[in-house]
Structures are given as C-alpha cells and as structure tokens.
C-alpha cells in the first residue's frame, strides 16, 4: 500500500480519498480560525509539494506523509489554543445546531461513531452509508464531499441566523483521513474525544458537553 493511498490532508477543491465502505476522520473549522500568514505558508508548501509529485514522485511519496502530519499538528495547536479568530462554537446555541445536524445525518448518510465540538473546530469519525440498499452487490456510497457540503451549508445558514450575522461561517479547507483498521479507529476516536482534555478545557473527555461516542464504554 502506498502512502498516497491514505495520507491525511487539508484540502480545497481536490478529490477526497474514499474507498467504498471506508470509515473517515474529518475535521472542519470556522472561517478565520487560522492566521492568514499560516494559511499562505501552507498553500505555498502545498504547491511546491504538488509540483514535486510530478517531477520526483518517489521523493514526493517520502515527504507527503511527513508534510501532512506536521501541518495537521501545527493547525491543531493553533486551533486548540483558541488565541486567533472567532469562537462561535463556544456559544451553546451554535454548538447545539452542529450537534443536532451531525445526529440528524446518523443512519441516513453516515454512521456516526464519534465527534467533539470545540470552540472553533469540529472533529468527527463517520462511515458513509450506501446510497442504495446494502444488498446491492456493488453499492455506491454517499461521498464525503457531498456530505460535508450539505452539513456545512445547512449549519452555516442556521448558525449565522442564530448569531445574527452574515458571511462565511466555515473555512473552505477541511481535513479527511481514511481509517485503515480497527486499531487505528480506536486511536482516532480516542484522539477525537480527548481533544478538549488536551486543550485543558476538562480533565476527562466524559465531562465535555459536546463530545459523543457511539461506543463510549470502549474508549479509554
């Protein structure tokens, strides 16, 4: 298996890697929640990496996973620090809209395994469902792109109206990662649920009002 098959990435207007029946780790954040200087630097490095994929594919395969992990970690540190940009999701009314929207889609377009709603971003673990009955020998699954377009579009409208504001609510860039096996699923769900603990908002993930896990008893 190539690194290119499962590398995590922040992406905009790029095809998402979604094998049929895959479970995905997704992250989406508020518009303006990262400094523009940081985004500009990331885009410049991303463009350089994209050129490298054409000019030197083998070196690209070596560097791409490191690039993605480093930038995801950097973005997470900034977001968890809550020192830049809006924190609209700390408003209970707004967080409730996002929570309800995630639960509404559970069983319709995805199986919802876990989520954590933070003041300026959301982590979720979902498994897109087949569009047609599972008995179909070659089912077509709801795409994560269409799921996120619907979710972000609806919640953007509702949250803006709740806050009596207009304009962009969610950032265009989002993060998605294909979870490859049960062990990785366990690690990712634990990461999601412990995000508010890491950010020092609570001492236990169960104390965070905006955490959800389908299998709460099995997560440490």
N, C-alpha and C positions, 0 to 999 in steps of 0.2 A: 504493500500500500504506500502510495506517495504522500509526502507531507502536503502536497497540493490538494489532496482529496478531502482533508478535514481541517485545514488551517482556519483559526478564528480570525475575523477581520471586522473592522468598522468599514462600512461600505455605503456608497450612494450611487444609485443608478447602475449597479452591477448585478449580474445574476447570482442568486443565492444557491449554495450547495445544499441540496436537499434530496438525499437518497430516499426512495419510496419506503414509507414506514418508519423513517428516522425520528428520533427524539432530539429536540433542539434547545440549546441555551440561548436566550435572546436578551438583549439589553437595549433599552431606548431611554433617551434623556431629554430634558427640557431644552428648548432653544435658548442659546446664550449661556448655557451652563458651563461651557469651557471657554477660556480666553481665546480670542481670535488669533493671537500670536501662536498659541499652541496648535490650533487647527491648521493654520497656514504652514507651520513647520511639518506637521504630519502629512499634509497633502503634498508638499514638496518631496518628502522622503518616499511617499507612496508612488508618485510619478516616476521617481528615479528607480524604484523597485520594479515598477511595471515595464520600464524600458529594459531593465536587466533581464526580465523574463524572456524577452525576445533575443537579446544579444548574448546572454550567457545563461541558458536555462538551468544548467546543473548548479551553478553558483546561486541562482535565484532560489532553487529548492532548498538549499542550505540556509540561506538568510531569511526567507519569508517567515518561518515559524518563530524565529527569534524576534523579528521585527514586530510581528503581531502581538506576541506575549509582552514585549517591552512597552508597546504603546497602550495596550489594554491596561496594564498595571499603572502606567502614568495617568491615564484618563481616570481610572478608579480612585487614585489618591486624591486627585483634584475634586472629583465629584463627592467623595466621602467627606472631604474637609469642609464642604459647603461654604467656601470662602469666596466664591465667584458666581455671579449670575442669580437668576430667580430661584426661589424655593417654594414654588406654588404648591407642590405636592405635600408640604407640611400642613397645609390647610385641610382639615378633616373632610370638609365637603368635597374638595377636589380629589383627595385620595379615595374617597368612597365611590366617586364616579369611575375611577380607574379600576378599583377592586371589583365593582359590580360588572363592569364591561368585560373583565377577564373571566369572571364566573359565568356570565351570560353565554360566552362562546364555548365554555367547557361542555363537551358532549355534542356540540354542533359542528364546529370546525376543527377543534383540537381536544386532546385530553390534557387537562391542566394538572401538572404534577406539583408545582411549587411556584411561589412568587414572593418578592419582597419589594414593597413600595417605599422608596427613600425620598427625602425632601426634593431631590432634583433628578432622580432617575429611577428606573424600574428594571428589576431582574425577573425573568420567568423561565421555567422549564416546561415545554409543551411538546406534545406529539400530534402533528397534523393528522386528521382523520381522512379516510377515503370519502370522495365525493359521492360515490355510488356504494351500494351495499358491500360489505366485506366479503360476501360470497363471490363477487366478481373475480374471475381468475387473474385479471391484470388491472387492479384498481388504480384509479387516478386520485391523487391526494390533493387536499387543499394546499395551495402554495403558501409558504411563509410570507412571501411578498404581498399576496392578496390579503392575507390575514392581518398583517401589520398595517397595510393601507386602510383597511376597514376600521381596525381598532384605533389607530392614531387619528384618523379622520373624525370618527364619532366623538372620541373623548376630547379632541381639540375643540370641537364645536361646543360640547357641553361644559367643559371646564372654562373656556373663555366667557361663556354666558354667565356661569356661576361667579366668576371673578369680575364681571362687568368690564371686560377688556376685549380688544380685537387684535388680530395679527397672529403671527406664528406662535404656536404653543410648543410643539415637539421639534427637536432638531431633525434634519433630514437624515444624517448619518445614524445607523443603528449597527448593532453587533449581533452576529449569529454564529453559532458553533454546533456542529454535528457531534452529538454524544455517541461514542462508538460502542460502549459496552456497559454492563451493569456496574462495574467498579467505578468507571468514570461518572456514570449517572449519580452514584452515591456521593462522590466528591463534589460534583457540581451542585447538587441540591443542598449539601451541607454548606457550600460556599455562599449560595443564594441566601439561605436562612440566617447565616451568621454575619451577613453584611452589616446589619445595624449593630451587632456586637463589636465587630471590627472598627466601626465608626464611633464606638463608645457612647452610643445612644442608650443602650440597655446592657445588662450583664448576662442575660440569657435570651436566646432567639425567641423563646416562647413568650417573652414579655413584650415583644414588639407587636403592636396592634395590627400592623399592615403586613404581617407575614402569613403565608398559607403553605401548608404541605398536605398533600393527599395521604401521605404515609408518615404522619408526624411521629408515631411511635418508633419508627425505624431509623430516625436521623439523630446523630449524636451532636 
